[in-house]
Amino acid sequence: MLGDHAVTVSFGDDIDEDINRKVTTLFHCLKQQKFAGITDLIPAYATLTIVYDIVTIAKEQQDIEGYFNAIVNKALTGQEVPDTLSSHHEIPVCYDVVFAPDLLLVARKNRLSIADVIHIHAGKTYRVYMIGFLPGFAYMGSVDSMIATPRLEKPRQHVAAGSVGIAGSQTGIYPVASPGGWNIIGRTPVKMFNVNNSAPCYLNAGDTVQFVSISKTDFEELINKR
């Protein structure tokens, strides 16, 4: 229990696709069943935090912890996440040096050529494990061990919106300009967060992503079409 307004369901401590699938399964099941008193559901790598209105639930339940144990077990019993609840995205990325200040660093640390890093990064389908840090920031994994690179020792004060980075075994996209310590290897023209949309976040937990390498000219054309 997290105080008297939230409870966290934990499936472990690892960054693991099977564990994260359990998280998203529980997330969608609870969301669909619309249990009274639940006000928000926050999925992460291996946990789901359930935020609730204690006044609403206390009207019907005396044992709050027992109540949540029961609904979680009910939601997980024999449930699978329908394919229609997750989406696959092909996201264009320009790996040109003007957008990729750390591409050479990633290549050198891993004893690869720049072309190798691009090929490896764009050659895999990634799972969106969670949204966090910034609105719309999708933590994705896992990158091939050949290009996994630790965070920068000194974070930048400014990282441009759309910047694609690597931190350890994770890859992600900065949805807005912000400080950040990920190794920036490219940039996408896709807007990852738009407060004016009915669904502001372009990506959601459980989605899959394939990066597609594009030229600087293509990037500029797509930016102008937004």
C-alpha positions, 0 to 999 in steps of 0.5 A: 500500500502507498498511503491510503490512496494508492497500492502498487502491484509488483511482478519483480525488479527486472526489465523483462518482456514477460514481466512487463506483459503481465503489467500491461495485462493487468492494466488493460483488464482493470481499465476495461472492468472499471472498478468503482473507486479506481481513479488512475492506473500507472504502469511501469516496467514491473509494477502497476500502481493503482490510485483510488478514492478511499472514500468511495471504496470505504463505503462498500469495503472494510478490508481495503487491502483484501479488496485489491488482492481480490480484484487483482487476482480476478483480473489476472485469472485467465486474462490475455491482452487483446492485440487490438489494445496495442499498436505497432509503429514505424517511426522515421529517424534521421541519424545525420550527425547534425541530429546525433551528437553522440553517435560517434561516441556510441560507435567508438565505445562499442568499437563499431562504425557509425553505419553499424550503430545505425543498422543495429539500432534500426534493425530491431523491434522494441517494446514500449515498457512504460511512459515516464520522466516526461509526458510522452517519453517512452522507455523502450527495450532492449537495444542490442548489447552491441550498442548498449551504452551508459548514460552520459556522465554529465547530462545536457541542459538542452535536448531537442524534442524528437531526439532519439537516445540510448541509455544502457540497454534502453532506447527512447525519444524525448517528446519535448525539449528538456535536459537529459543524459541519454546518448543522442543518436538521431532525431524523429520528425514525429511529434511524440506528445501533443496536448491538443490530441484526444490521446496526447501520447503518441506511444503507449505501454505495450506498443511496439516500435520499429525505427526507420532510417531517413535522410536529412532531406526526408526529415525536413520534408516531414517536419514541414508537413506536421 
